[in-house]
Amino acid sequence: MKRPDSAKTRGERRVDTRKKVRKVGRIIVDEPRKIYPCIILDLSTTGALVLIHEKVPDQFSLFYSATKTLREVVVVRRQQDTLGVRFEGEPVVLSPDDPRLDDLR
């Protein structure tokens, strides 16, 4: 007997497949301006799973250091120290001379 697809039985709602990455990231909160380190556990074209030990608002910017990409995100799920986020708008790839990189290293 075949086992049922576990994603379907759990009510999977993702549009795209996830890729495990476990890479360093930064969460940037505008008001008041703060930057928090985080670990991006997985990525898809529509969102990410982020590990963070701080309380952050439902909307913020997420910097993925591996690709120097900045994304606006909305939290769609909170579970203990992990956040499921949905990407909003287009990604911004920061050039090596972008002054914002100094704050994000």
N, C-alpha and C positions, 0 to 999 in steps of 0.2 A: 504494500500500500504506500502511495506517495504521501509525503508530508505536505501540508498546505504551505503556501508561500507566507513566511512569517511577517513580511512587510504588509501584505494584504490583511492578514488576520489582526494586526495591530492598528489598522486604520491609517496606514501611511498616506500622507497628503502631499508629499513633495512632488513637484513637477519634473525634476531632474535628479539624476543620480548624484550621490555624495562621493567625494574623494577624501580619504583620510590624509591629513597633512601634518598635524602636531607641530605647528610653527609659531614663532613669536609674533605677537601683534601688539597694537596699542589701541586703547579706547580713548577717544578725545571727547570730552564733555565741554560744551560752550559756556554755560552759566552755572556756577563760576567756572572759568577755564581750568580744567584739570586733565591730566593724562595718566592713564592707568595701564600697567602692563597686563597682558593676557596671553593665553595660548589659544590659537585657532585649531580646534580639533579636527574639523572637517569643513569642506567647501563644496558648493555646487554653483551653478550659474545664477541661482536665485537667492542664495543665502549661505549661512554658516552656523556652526556650533562653536561657541566660545566658552572657555573656562576662565572665570574671573572670581576673585575672592572679595571684591568690593561691591557695594550697592551703587548701581548706576541707573540713570533714567531710562525711559522706554525708547528714546531716540538719541542717537549719538553718531559720531564718525568712527569707523573702524579702519585702522591702518594695518596692512598685511606686509610685514617687512621683507618677506622673500621676493615679492614682486614690486615693492615700493608703491603699492596701490592703496588709495584712499577711497572708502565707500561710505555713503550715508546709509544707515540701517535703522530698522524698527524692530524692537523685541517682539517676538510672537509667542515665545514660551520661556518660562523661568522654571528651573528645577535645581534646587540646591545651589551649587556654584557654577552651573552652566546656563547659558542663554542661547536659545535658538533665535537667530535674527534673519530678517528678510532684507535684501538689498533694495534700495530706492535710488532711482536714477542711474546714471552711467558712472563707471569707475574713473578715477583720476589717477594717472600714473605720474608720480613725482619725478622730475628730472634730477640728476645728481647734484645740480647747483641750486635746487629749490631750498630756500631758507627754512621751510617748515621741517625739513629732514633733521635739522640740528636738534629740534625739540623731541623728535620721535626716536632717536637712537638710544 
